[in-house]
Amino acid sequence: MNSTLEMLYQPLGGLMTYPSKLPQCAGDPQYNIFSCGLGDLNNVALFNNRNSGLSMKLDGAGGDTKSGLAKTKAIAETLERYCSCTYTADQFIVASADELGSDALDLESIPVLSDQEYAYPNCPLIRPDKSQKIRWVKGISLTSQKPLYIPAIMTYLHIPYMNNSERFWLPISTGCAIHMNFEKALINGINEVVERDAISLTWLNELPLRKLEIRTDALPEWCLDYYNRTANNPFIQTYYFDATTDLGIPSIYSLQISEHNRKVAAMVMCTTELDPLIAFSKITREAASLRIALQNRQPDKTVLDQFHEVTDGALYMGHPSQLDSFNFLRNTKDEKSLTDMRNLSTGSDKEDLNNLIQILQEKGHEIFAVDITSDEAKRAGMSAVRVIIPTLQPLSFFYRAQFKGSTRLYDGPEKMGYARKTEEQLNQKPQPFA
């Protein structure tokens, strides 16, 4: 385990709880899954009364084949959660986008809802207004290397709206990442934004992704260990798909079917990594972690309009009655080998980061980043970032706010060789990813 991270949990007064191993159900793929908790941050002076009495209980989880590595990942994710909501008012300036001009992220470039979504009575968002004052935080364009102001509401989590003008965005963890250096953190942040883009494009457009053939004789031994924990499971059938978009950055989407399970009969996962074998190993262990979360959470909403929490759609779509909704994936005929996916990893964090920036820039996407490293993370030798790529399709857990006004939602699949759909032709089922 990373010794610097061990400083973050102590018997008295630590930042988080000691990593605890989570129990798994019999028959589930077996991994070491650990979780750490931050408690209710409303009890900390910095966060006091921030959310009008709502709970700020946050935690993080990590899983792997090795216990020590799983604990480290759990601590790191919990620390990332903490960094993502740690800010003070003196970090912000209050101004309109018009006042800041070219010194700020262009609000006209960010994803928006469709007219139909905005018109719905329970719609949680309004259109961005460049003439209205909002909070901004210092960031940078990784594409142009120019310092820029980024909307605070797009940067931090658990950040209440200052006024109605900030209600153009739904805070979500997409693009938050933490690692032992900024290069690796930025790589992970960029990959997650690309991953969420692939998730949204796949589900909303019901893309018949190509199935991935897994040839065990072509897998290195370390990767075979991950494969074997899921393969040939008599209770769970796992499909893997090539979800790589027009960006060309390796992405894998998985679908697990367990028809005997009355709560999680279907479950999807997705991950993006420069090395497709790393992506494959990651998606198998993260699926095991998600299965624990869903299996121990009771569905408490049945009205789709009320869906807004991370697990709402996943639990609804996980019910056996929804299995046919995944036929567009299960029935796809095209296949390719996992080992045929292009490996973009060079072995150098700096080179990998530069390559990612170049790839996205050539495709017309600008990358923005904000340093969200807290004092605690810095003392532990960690770097935390928030990455924003406004021209990619966001993931949303709000059923009535899927950002169907974004051009990416329609242009992306067309660039991938699929038929262009209209808003009316999009998938009307809630997002099953959690």
DADA-V795371 format. One record per pair of residues at least 12 apart in sequence whose C-alpha atoms are under 10 Angstrom apart, sorted by sequence separation. I is the first residue (numbers start at 1). GAP is how many residues later the second one is. D is the distance in whole Angstrom. If there is no record, write none. Layout:
i: [I:I]
gap: [GAP:GAP]
d: [D:D]
This chain:
i: [6:21:22:42:43:61:62:113:115:136:137:138:139:154:159:175:176:177:216:240:241:242:255:256:270:271:299:300:301:304:344:371:372:373:394:409:410:6:20:21:22:42:43:60:61:62:112:113:114:136:137:138:153:157:158:175:176:177:214:240:241:254:255:256:270:271:298:299:303:371:372:373:393:409:410:19:20:21:40:41:42:60:61:62:112:113:135:136:137:138:152:153:154:157:158:175:176:177:239:240:241:254:255:269:270:297:298:299:301:302:370:371:372:392:393:394:409:19:20:21:40:41:42:59:60:61:62:112:135:136:137:151:153:154:156:157:174:175:177:239:240:253:254:255:268:269:271:297:299:300:301:370:371:391:392:393:394:18:19:20:39:40:41:59:60:61:62:111:112:135:136:137:139:153:154:155:156:157:173:174:175:176:238:239:240:253:254:270:299:300:369:370:371:390:391:392:393:410:18:19:20:39:40:41:60:61:111:134:135:136:137:153:154:155:156:174:175:176:214:238:239:252:253:254:269:270:294:298:299:369:370:391:392:393:409:17:18:19:38:39:40:59:60:110:134:135:136:137:151:153:154:155:174:175:237:238:239:252:253:269:293:294:297:368:369:370:390:391:404:405:17:18:38:39:40:59:60:108:134:136:137:152:153:154:155:157:173:174:175:236:237:238:251:252:253:268:368:369:393:404:16:17:18:37:38:39:58:59:60:107:108:154:155:156:173:174:175:236:237:238:251:252:267:294:295:299:367:368:369:392:15:16:17:37:38:58:59:60:107:108:155:174:175:235:236:237:250:251:252:269:290:294:367:368:15:16:17:36:37:38:59:60:107:108:174:235:236:237:250:251:268:366:367:368:404:15:16:36:37:58:59:107:174:235:236:249:250:251:267:268:366:367:14:15:35:36:37:58:106:234:235:236:249:250:251:252:267:294:365:366:367:35:36:214:233:235:236:249:250:251:252:365:366:34:35:36:135:213:214:230:235:248:249:250:253:254:365:366:9:34:35:134:135:212:213:243:244:249:250:252:253:264:267:364:365:9:33:34:35:134:135:211:212:213:238:240:242:243:244:250:251:252:402:9:33:34:56:101:133:134:211:212:213:236:237:238:239:240:241:243:250:251:254:360:399:402:32:33:34:100:133:134:135:210:211:212:236:238:240:252:253:254:264:399:400:31:32:33:97:98:99:105:132:133:134:135:209:210:211:212:252:256:263:264:399:31:32:33:97:98:99:104:132:133:134:209:210:211:255:263:398:399:30:31:32:33:34:96:97:98:99:104:132:133:134:208:209:210:254:262:263:397:398:30:31:32:33:34:96:97:98:99:104:105:131:132:208:209:210:242:261:263:396:397:30:31:32:34:35:36:95:96:97:98:103:104:105:130:208:209:256:263:396:397:31:32:33:34:35:95:96:97:100:104:105:129:207:263:395:397:32:33:34:35:36:37:95:96:97:104:128:129:396:397:32:33:34:35:36:37:47:94:95:96:97:126:127:128:129:395:22:31:32:34:35:36:47:94:95:96:97:125:126:127:128:129:21:33:34:35:36:38:46:47:93:94:95:96:125:126:127:128:212:240:19:20:21:22:33:34:36:37:38:41:46:47:93:94:95:125:126:127:128:202:211:212:16:17:19:21:35:36:37:46:92:93:94:106:125:126:127:201:211:212:16:19:35:36:38:92:93:94:103:104:105:106:107:124:125:126:202:209:210:211:240:16:37:38:41:91:92:93:103:104:105:106:107:124:125:142:199:201:209:240:91:92:93:103:104:105:106:124:125:198:21:89:91:92:102:103:104:105:124:198:238:268:90:91:102:103:104:198:267:89:100:101:195:197:198:266:267:21:100:195:198:266:268:21:87:194:195:264:265:266:267:268:19:20:194:202:263:264:266:267:19:97:199:263:264:265:266:267:18:19:21:97:194:198:199:224:227:231:263:264:265:266:19:20:97:195:198:199:223:226:227:230:263:264:265:266:19:113:194:195:198:222:223:226:229:230:263:264:265:266:18:19:93:112:113:194:195:225:226:228:229:262:263:264:265:266:267:18:92:94:111:112:194:195:220:223:224:226:227:230:261:262:263:265:266:17:92:93:94:110:111:191:195:219:223:226:227:230:261:262:265:266:268:280:16:19:92:93:110:191:192:222:223:226:229:259:261:262:266:267:92:191:258:259:260:266:17:91:107:257:259:277:16:256:258:259:276:277:15:16:257:276:15:259:276:277:6:87:258:276:278:1:2:5:6:9:16:214:257:275:276:277:1:2:5:8:15:275:276:1:5:8:274:275:276:1:2:3:6:87:96:199:257:274:275:276:1:2:5:85:86:87:199:273:274:275:1:2:5:8:84:85:86:199:255:273:274:275:1:84:85:86:87:198:199:273:274:2:83:84:85:86:198:257:1:2:5:83:84:85:196:198:255:81:82:84:195:196:254:255:81:195:196:253:194:195:192:194:195:274:192:193:194:191:192:191:192:190:191:274:190:191:314:188:313:188:312:313:187:188:252:310:311:312:313:187:309:310:312:84:85:241:308:309:310:84:240:241:252:308:309:239:240:251:307:308:309:239:241:250:307:308:81:84:249:250:306:307:308:80:83:84:241:242:248:249:250:305:306:307:308:83:84:241:242:248:249:250:304:305:306:81:83:240:241:242:249:304:305:80:81:241:242:248:303:304:305:80:81:241:244:79:80:240:244:77:79:80:242:77:78:76:77:56:76:77:325:76:54:76:325:326:51:249:322:50:51:52:50:51:247:50:51:249:47:248:249:47:247:248:317:247:316:317:316:317:318:247:316:317:318:247:313:314:316:317:246:313:314:315:211:247:312:313:314:315:206:208:209:210:211:218:219:312:313:314:315:206:208:209:211:218:219:311:312:313:314:206:207:208:209:211:218:310:311:312:313:206:207:208:209:210:211:212:213:214:215:310:311:312:203:206:208:209:210:211:212:213:214:215:307:310:311:208:209:210:211:212:213:214:215:307:310:203:207:208:209:210:211:212:213:214:304:305:309:203:208:209:210:211:212:213:304:202:210:211:212:213:212:212:170:172:294:293:290:290:65:65:65:64:187:186:187:190:268:269:270:65:184:185:268:269:270:183:184:187:188:191:247:267:268:269:183:184:187:190:194:246:266:267:268:182:183:186:187:190:245:246:267:181:182:183:184:185:187:245:246:247:248:183:184:187:246:247:183:186:187:190:245:246:182:183:245:246:244:245:190:190:190:189:123:186:122:186:122:124:186:120:186:182:182:201:197:200:201:176:200:201:175:176:178:193:197:198:199:200:201:31:176:177:178:189:192:193:194:197:198:199:200:30:176:177:189:190:191:192:193:196:197:198:199:200:29:180:185:186:188:189:190:193:195:196:197:198:29:31:179:180:185:186:187:189:190:194:195:196:197:204:29:30:178:184:185:186:188:189:190:193:194:195:196:29:30:180:181:182:183:184:185:186:187:189:193:194:195:196:204:28:29:180:181:182:185:186:193:28:29:179:180:181:182:183:185:193:200:179:180:181:182:200:29:178:179:180:205:28:178:179:204:205:27:28:29:177:178:179:204:207:27:28:29:177:178:201:202:205:206:27:28:176:177:178:201:205:26:27:176:177:200:201:207:209:175:176:177:201:208:142:143:175:176:197:198:201:202:207:142:174:175:176:197:201:207:144:173:174:175:205:143:155:156:173:174:175:198:205:70:142:143:155:197:198:205:65:142:155:156:205:64:143:144:155:204:205:64:143:150:152:205:63:142:149:150:204:206:64:65:148:150:174:205:206:63:64:147:148:149:174:204:205:206:63:64:143:144:145:146:147:148:172:173:174:204:205:62:63:143:144:145:147:172:203:204:205:62:63:64:142:143:144:170:172:203:204:61:63:64:141:142:143:170:171:172:201:202:203:204:63:141:142:143:170:203:204:62:140:141:142:170:203:204:61:140:141:170:203:61:139:140:141:203:28:139:140:155:156:203:138:139:140:155:170:200:61:138:139:154:155:169:199:137:138:139:154:155:199:200:137:154:169:199:154:196:150:142:141:139:140:141:139:141:33:31:32:33:31:35:29:30:31:33:34:29:32:33:109:31:32:109:29:30:31:29:30:33:28:29:105:29:28:105:24:28:24:25:22:24:25:24:23:24:22:25:22:24:124:123:125:123:124:125:123:124:110:111:122:123:110:111:121:122:109:110:111:120:109:110:111:112:120:108:109:110:111:112:117:118:107:109:110:111:117:118:106:110:116:117:87:105:117:118:86:87:117:118:84:85:86:87:113:114:117:118:83:84:86:113:114:116:117:83:84:85:86:112:113:114:115:116:82:83:84:112:113:114:115:82:83:111:112:113:114:80:82:83:111:112:113:114:80:83:110:111:112:113:79:80:82:83:111:112:79:82:111:112:110:111:79:80:109:111:79:111:83:84:76:79:83:84:80:82:83:84:79:80:81:83:80:79:80:76:80:116:76:114:15:8:7:8:5:8:5:7:8:4:7:5:6:4:5:4:5:3:4:5:2:4]
gap: [12:12:12:12:12:12:12:12:12:12:12:12:12:12:12:12:12:12:12:12:12:12:12:12:12:12:12:12:12:12:12:12:12:12:12:12:12:13:13:13:13:13:13:13:13:13:13:13:13:13:13:13:13:13:13:13:13:13:13:13:13:13:13:13:13:13:13:13:13:13:13:13:13:13:13:14:14:14:14:14:14:14:14:14:14:14:14:14:14:14:14:14:14:14:14:14:14:14:14:14:14:14:14:14:14:14:14:14:14:14:14:14:14:14:14:14:14:15:15:15:15:15:15:15:15:15:15:15:15:15:15:15:15:15:15:15:15:15:15:15:15:15:15:15:15:15:15:15:15:15:15:15:15:15:15:15:15:16:16:16:16:16:16:16:16:16:16:16:16:16:16:16:16:16:16:16:16:16:16:16:16:16:16:16:16:16:16:16:16:16:16:16:16:16:16:16:16:16:17:17:17:17:17:17:17:17:17:17:17:17:17:17:17:17:17:17:17:17:17:17:17:17:17:17:17:17:17:17:17:17:17:17:17:17:17:18:18:18:18:18:18:18:18:18:18:18:18:18:18:18:18:18:18:18:18:18:18:18:18:18:18:18:18:18:18:18:18:18:18:18:19:19:19:19:19:19:19:19:19:19:19:19:19:19:19:19:19:19:19:19:19:19:19:19:19:19:19:19:19:19:20:20:20:20:20:20:20:20:20:20:20:20:20:20:20:20:20:20:20:20:20:20:20:20:20:20:20:20:20:20:21:21:21:21:21:21:21:21:21:21:21:21:21:21:21:21:21:21:21:21:21:21:21:21:22:22:22:22:22:22:22:22:22:22:22:22:22:22:22:22:22:22:22:22:22:23:23:23:23:23:23:23:23:23:23:23:23:23:23:23:23:23:24:24:24:24:24:24:24:24:24:24:24:24:24:24:24:24:24:24:24:25:25:25:25:25:25:25:25:25:25:25:25:26:26:26:26:26:26:26:26:26:26:26:26:26:26:26:27:27:27:27:27:27:27:27:27:27:27:27:27:27:27:27:27:28:28:28:28:28:28:28:28:28:28:28:28:28:28:28:28:28:28:29:29:29:29:29:29:29:29:29:29:29:29:29:29:29:29:29:29:29:29:29:29:29:30:30:30:30:30:30:30:30:30:30:30:30:30:30:30:30:30:30:30:31:31:31:31:31:31:31:31:31:31:31:31:31:31:31:31:31:31:31:31:32:32:32:32:32:32:32:32:32:32:32:32:32:32:32:32:32:33:33:33:33:33:33:33:33:33:33:33:33:33:33:33:33:33:33:33:33:33:34:34:34:34:34:34:34:34:34:34:34:34:34:34:34:34:34:34:34:34:34:35:35:35:35:35:35:35:35:35:35:35:35:35:35:35:35:35:35:35:35:36:36:36:36:36:36:36:36:36:36:36:36:36:36:36:36:37:37:37:37:37:37:37:37:37:37:37:37:37:37:38:38:38:38:38:38:38:38:38:38:38:38:38:38:38:38:39:39:39:39:39:39:39:39:39:39:39:39:39:39:39:39:40:40:40:40:40:40:40:40:40:40:40:40:40:40:40:40:40:40:41:41:41:41:41:41:41:41:41:41:41:41:41:41:41:41:41:41:41:41:41:41:42:42:42:42:42:42:42:42:42:42:42:42:42:42:42:42:42:42:43:43:43:43:43:43:43:43:43:43:43:43:43:43:43:43:43:43:43:43:43:44:44:44:44:44:44:44:44:44:44:44:44:44:44:44:44:44:44:44:45:45:45:45:45:45:45:45:45:45:46:46:46:46:46:46:46:46:46:46:46:46:47:47:47:47:47:47:47:48:48:48:48:48:48:48:48:49:49:49:49:49:49:50:50:50:50:50:50:50:50:50:51:51:51:51:51:51:51:51:52:52:52:52:52:52:52:52:53:53:53:53:53:53:53:53:53:53:53:53:53:53:54:54:54:54:54:54:54:54:54:54:54:54:54:54:55:55:55:55:55:55:55:55:55:55:55:55:55:55:56:56:56:56:56:56:56:56:56:56:56:56:56:56:56:56:56:57:57:57:57:57:57:57:57:57:57:57:57:57:57:57:57:57:57:58:58:58:58:58:58:58:58:58:58:58:58:58:58:58:58:58:58:58:59:59:59:59:59:59:59:59:59:59:59:59:59:59:59:59:60:60:60:60:60:60:61:61:61:61:61:61:62:62:62:62:62:62:63:63:63:63:64:64:64:64:65:65:65:65:65:66:66:66:66:66:66:66:66:66:66:66:67:67:67:67:67:67:67:68:68:68:68:68:68:69:69:69:69:69:69:69:69:69:69:69:70:70:70:70:70:70:70:70:70:70:71:71:71:71:71:71:71:71:71:71:71:71:72:72:72:72:72:72:72:72:72:73:73:73:73:73:73:73:74:74:74:74:74:74:74:74:74:75:75:75:75:75:75:75:76:76:76:76:77:77:78:78:78:78:79:79:79:80:80:81:81:82:82:82:83:83:83:84:84:85:85:85:86:86:86:86:86:86:86:87:87:87:87:88:88:88:88:88:88:89:89:89:89:89:89:90:90:90:90:90:90:91:91:91:91:91:92:92:92:92:92:92:92:93:93:93:93:93:93:93:93:93:93:93:93:94:94:94:94:94:94:94:94:94:94:95:95:95:95:95:95:95:95:96:96:96:96:96:96:96:96:97:97:97:97:98:98:98:98:99:99:99:99:100:100:101:101:102:102:102:102:103:104:104:104:106:107:107:107:108:108:108:109:109:109:110:110:110:111:111:111:112:112:112:112:113:113:113:114:114:114:115:115:115:115:116:116:116:116:116:117:117:117:117:118:118:118:118:118:118:119:119:119:119:119:119:119:119:119:119:119:120:120:120:120:120:120:120:120:120:120:121:121:121:121:121:121:121:121:121:121:122:122:122:122:122:122:122:122:122:122:122:122:122:123:123:123:123:123:123:123:123:123:123:123:123:123:124:124:124:124:124:124:124:124:124:124:125:125:125:125:125:125:125:125:125:125:125:125:126:126:126:126:126:126:126:126:127:127:127:127:127:128:129:138:138:140:141:143:144:157:160:161:162:162:163:163:163:163:163:163:164:164:164:164:164:164:165:165:165:165:165:165:165:165:165:166:166:166:166:166:166:166:166:166:167:167:167:167:167:167:167:167:168:168:168:168:168:168:168:168:168:168:169:169:169:169:169:170:170:170:170:170:170:171:171:171:171:172:172:177:178:179:180:182:182:183:183:184:184:184:185:185:189:191:191:192:192:192:193:193:193:194:194:194:194:194:194:194:194:194:195:195:195:195:195:195:195:195:195:195:195:195:196:196:196:196:196:196:196:196:196:196:196:196:196:197:197:197:197:197:197:197:197:197:197:197:197:198:198:198:198:198:198:198:198:198:198:198:198:198:198:199:199:199:199:199:199:199:199:199:199:199:199:199:200:200:200:200:200:200:200:200:200:200:200:200:200:200:200:200:201:201:201:201:201:201:201:201:202:202:202:202:202:202:202:202:202:202:203:203:203:203:203:204:204:204:204:204:205:205:205:205:205:206:206:206:206:206:206:206:206:207:207:207:207:207:207:207:207:207:208:208:208:208:208:208:208:209:209:209:209:209:209:209:209:210:210:210:210:210:211:211:211:211:211:211:211:211:211:212:212:212:212:212:212:212:213:213:213:213:213:214:214:214:214:214:214:214:214:215:215:215:215:215:215:215:216:216:216:216:216:217:217:217:217:217:217:218:218:218:218:218:219:219:219:219:219:219:220:220:220:220:220:220:220:221:221:221:221:221:221:221:221:221:222:222:222:222:222:222:222:222:222:222:222:222:222:223:223:223:223:223:223:223:223:223:223:224:224:224:224:224:224:224:224:224:224:225:225:225:225:225:225:225:225:225:225:225:225:225:226:226:226:226:226:226:226:227:227:227:227:227:227:227:228:228:228:228:228:229:229:229:229:229:230:230:230:230:230:230:231:231:231:231:231:231:232:232:232:232:232:232:232:233:233:233:233:233:233:233:234:234:234:234:236:237:238:245:246:247:247:247:248:248:252:253:253:253:254:254:255:255:255:255:255:256:256:256:256:257:257:257:258:258:258:259:259:259:260:260:261:262:263:263:264:264:265:266:267:267:267:268:269:269:270:270:271:271:274:275:275:276:276:276:277:277:278:278:278:278:279:279:279:279:280:280:280:280:281:281:281:281:281:282:282:282:282:282:282:282:283:283:283:283:283:283:284:284:284:284:285:285:285:285:286:286:286:286:287:287:287:287:287:287:287:287:288:288:288:288:288:288:288:289:289:289:289:289:289:289:289:289:290:290:290:290:290:290:290:291:291:291:291:291:291:292:292:292:292:292:292:292:293:293:293:293:293:293:294:294:294:294:294:294:295:295:295:295:296:296:297:297:297:297:298:298:300:300:301:301:301:301:302:302:302:302:303:303:303:303:304:305:305:306:306:307:308:309:361:368:369:369:371:371:372:372:372:373:373:374:374:375:375:376:376:377:377:377:378:378]
d: [9:6:6:8:10:7:4:8:10:9:5:6:9:9:8:10:8:5:9:7:5:9:6:6:9:6:8:8:9:9:9:8:5:7:9:9:7:10:8:4:7:7:9:9:4:8:9:8:10:6:5:9:7:9:8:8:6:9:9:6:6:8:5:9:7:10:10:7:10:6:5:9:7:10:8:9:5:7:10:8:6:6:8:8:9:8:9:5:6:9:9:9:9:6:9:4:9:10:8:4:8:5:7:7:10:8:10:9:9:8:9:5:7:9:9:10:9:6:5:9:6:5:8:9:7:9:7:7:9:4:6:9:9:7:7:7:8:6:8:6:7:7:5:9:10:9:9:10:9:9:8:6:7:8:9:6:9:9:5:7:9:5:6:9:8:6:9:10:8:6:5:9:10:7:8:8:8:7:10:9:8:8:7:5:9:6:6:9:6:10:7:5:9:10:8:6:6:10:8:5:9:8:4:8:5:7:10:7:6:8:10:8:6:9:8:10:6:9:10:6:6:8:4:9:8:9:7:8:7:6:7:7:8:10:10:9:6:8:9:5:7:8:4:9:8:7:9:8:10:6:8:9:6:5:8:4:8:6:7:6:9:10:8:8:4:9:10:10:10:9:5:8:7:6:10:5:8:10:9:9:10:10:10:10:10:10:10:6:9:10:6:6:7:6:9:8:6:6:9:7:6:5:10:8:5:8:8:9:8:10:8:10:9:9:10:9:10:6:5:9:6:6:8:8:9:10:7:5:9:9:10:5:7:6:6:10:10:7:7:9:9:9:9:10:6:6:9:4:9:9:10:7:6:6:9:5:8:9:4:9:7:10:8:8:7:8:5:9:6:7:9:9:5:8:9:7:7:6:7:7:9:7:10:6:8:7:6:9:9:10:6:8:9:9:7:6:9:8:9:9:8:9:7:6:9:8:8:9:7:8:9:6:7:10:10:7:9:6:7:7:10:8:8:8:4:9:9:9:9:10:9:10:9:6:10:9:6:10:9:6:6:9:8:8:8:8:10:9:10:7:9:8:9:8:8:10:7:5:9:7:10:7:5:9:10:10:10:9:8:10:7:7:9:10:6:6:10:9:10:8:6:5:10:9:10:9:9:9:9:9:8:9:8:9:9:9:8:4:9:10:9:9:10:9:4:6:9:10:9:10:8:9:7:9:9:10:5:7:10:9:9:10:10:10:7:8:9:5:6:10:8:9:8:7:6:6:5:9:8:5:8:8:9:7:6:6:6:9:9:7:9:8:10:6:6:10:8:8:5:6:9:9:6:8:10:9:6:8:9:10:10:8:9:9:5:7:8:10:6:6:8:9:9:9:9:9:10:6:10:10:9:9:10:7:8:8:6:10:9:9:10:5:7:9:10:9:9:9:10:9:10:9:8:9:9:9:10:6:8:9:5:7:10:10:9:7:9:9:9:9:9:6:6:10:10:9:8:4:8:10:7:9:10:8:6:8:9:9:6:9:9:10:5:6:10:8:9:8:10:9:9:9:8:8:5:6:8:6:6:8:9:9:8:9:8:8:10:9:6:8:9:7:8:9:10:5:7:9:10:9:8:5:9:9:9:9:10:10:8:9:9:7:9:9:8:9:8:5:7:9:6:6:8:8:10:10:10:9:9:9:9:6:10:8:9:6:6:10:5:5:9:9:9:10:8:9:8:9:9:6:5:9:9:9:7:10:10:7:5:8:9:10:10:9:9:10:10:8:10:9:5:7:8:5:6:9:9:9:7:10:8:9:9:10:8:5:9:5:4:6:10:9:8:6:9:9:6:8:8:6:6:8:8:7:9:8:10:8:9:9:8:6:7:10:9:10:9:9:10:9:9:9:8:9:10:9:10:8:10:9:9:8:9:10:8:9:9:8:9:9:10:7:7:6:6:9:9:7:9:9:5:10:9:9:10:10:8:8:10:10:8:10:9:8:5:7:10:9:9:9:9:8:7:8:7:7:9:5:6:7:7:9:8:9:9:10:8:6:8:9:6:6:5:10:10:7:9:8:10:9:7:9:9:10:9:8:5:8:9:8:10:9:9:10:9:9:8:9:9:8:9:9:7:10:9:6:7:9:7:9:10:10:10:10:9:8:9:8:6:7:10:9:8:6:7:10:10:9:8:10:9:9:9:9:10:9:10:7:10:10:8:9:10:10:7:9:10:9:8:8:10:9:10:9:6:8:8:10:9:10:7:8:10:8:9:8:9:8:9:9:10:10:10:6:10:9:9:10:8:9:10:10:8:9:7:8:5:9:7:8:9:8:6:6:10:10:8:5:9:9:9:9:8:8:10:9:10:6:6:9:7:6:7:9:8:10:9:9:5:6:6:10:7:9:8:5:8:7:8:9:5:9:9:5:5:9:9:8:9:9:9:10:9:6:6:9:9:10:10:10:9:9:8:7:8:9:8:10:9:10:7:8:10:8:9:6:9:10:9:5:10:7:9:8:7:9:9:8:7:5:9:9:6:9:10:8:10:9:7:8:8:9:9:10:9:9:8:9:8:9:9:6:9:10:10:8:8:6:9:8:10:10:10:5:7:9:10:9:7:4:10:8:10:7:6:7:8:7:10:7:8:6:9:10:9:9:10:9:10:8:7:8:7:8:9:9:10:8:8:8:9:8:9:6:9:8:9:10:9:9:7:6:6:7:9:10:8:9:10:8:10:6:9:9:9:10:6:9:10:10:8:9:8:8:10:9:8:8:7:10:9:8:10:10:8:10:7:8:9:8:8:9:7:6:10:7:10:9:9:8:10:10:7:9:8:7:10:7:8:8:7:9:9:6:10:7:9:8:8:9:9:5:7:8:8:10:8:5:4:9:9:9:9:8:9:10:9:9:5:6:9:9:6:7:10:9:8:9:8:7:6:9:7:5:9:7:7:10:8:9:8:6:8:9:10:7:8:9:7:9:7:9:8:8:9:8:8:7:7:6:6:6:6:8:8:8:5:6:9:5:5:5:5:6:8:10:5:10:9:9:8:5:6:5:6:8:9:10:9:10:9:9:7:8:5:9:7:10:10:9:9:10:9:9:10:10:9:9:10:8:10:8:8:9:8:10:9:9:10:9:8:9:10:10:7:6:10:10:6:7:9:9:9:7:6:8:6:8:6:8:10:7:9:8:8:9:6:7:9:9:8:8:9:9:10:9:9:10:10:8:9:9:10:9:8:8:6:9:6:10:9:10:8:5:10:9:6:9:9:10:8:9:9:9:9:10:7:8:9:10:10:10:10:9:10:10:10:10:7:10:7:9:9:10:9:7:10:9:9:7:9:9:10:9:8:9:9:7:9:6:8:9:6:10:9:10:7:9:9:10:7:9:5:9:7:8:10:10:9:9:9:7:6:9:10:7:6:9:10:8:10:10:7:8:10:5:8:7:10:6:7:9:9:6:9:9:6:7:9:8:8:8:9:10:6:5:8:9:8:8:9:10:6:8:9:10:9:9:9:9:9:9:5:6:7:6:9:7:8:8:9:9:5:6:7:10:9:9:9:6:6:9:8:10:8:7:6:9:8:8:5:7:8:8:8:10:10:8:4:9:10:8:8:8:9:6:6:8:10:10:10:6:8:7:5:9:6:8:10:8:6:7:8:8:10:10:8:4:8:10:9:10:9:5:6:9:10:7:8:8:9:8:5:9:9:7:9:10:9:8:6:9:6:9:10:10:8:9:9:9:10:7:8:7:9:10:9:10:10:10:8:7:9:9:10:9:10:9:8:7:8:10:9:9:10:10:8:9:10:9:8:8:8:8:8:8:10:6:9:9:9:8:9:5:6:6:9:9:8:10:10:10:9:9:10:10:5:6:9:7:6:9:9:10:8:9:5:10:8:10:10:8:6:9:10:8:7:8:9:8:9:7:5:8:10:9:9:10:10:10:8:7:6:6:10:8:9:9:7:9:4:7:9:9:8:8:6:6:9:7:9:7:5:9:8:10:6:7:9:8:9:9:4:9:6:9:8:10:7:7:9:8:10:9:8:9:10:10:8:10:9:10:8:10:8:10:10:9:9:10:9:10:9:10:10:9:9:9:9:7:10:9:9:10:8:9:8:9:6:10:7:9:10:9:7:8:6:10:9:7:10:10:9:8:8:8:9:9:9:9:9:8:6:8:10:8:9:10:9:9:9:10:9:8:8:6:7:10:10:8:7:8:6:10:10:10:5:7:8:6:6:8:10:10:10:6:9:7:10:10:9:9:10:9:7:6:8:9:10:10:6:8:9:8:10:8:10:8:10:10:9:9:8:9:9:8:10:10:7:7:6:9:9:8:6:8:10:10:9:7:7:9:9:10:6:9:9:4:5:7:9:5:10:5:5:4:9:8:9:6:7:4:8:9:9:10:8:5:7:10:9:9:8:7:6:9:9:5:9:8:8:8:8:9:8:7:10:10:8:9:10:7:8:9:10:9:8:9:9:10:10:7:9:9:9:10:9:10:8:8:8:9:9:10:10:9:9:8:10:7:9:9:8:6:5:8:9:7:9:9:9]
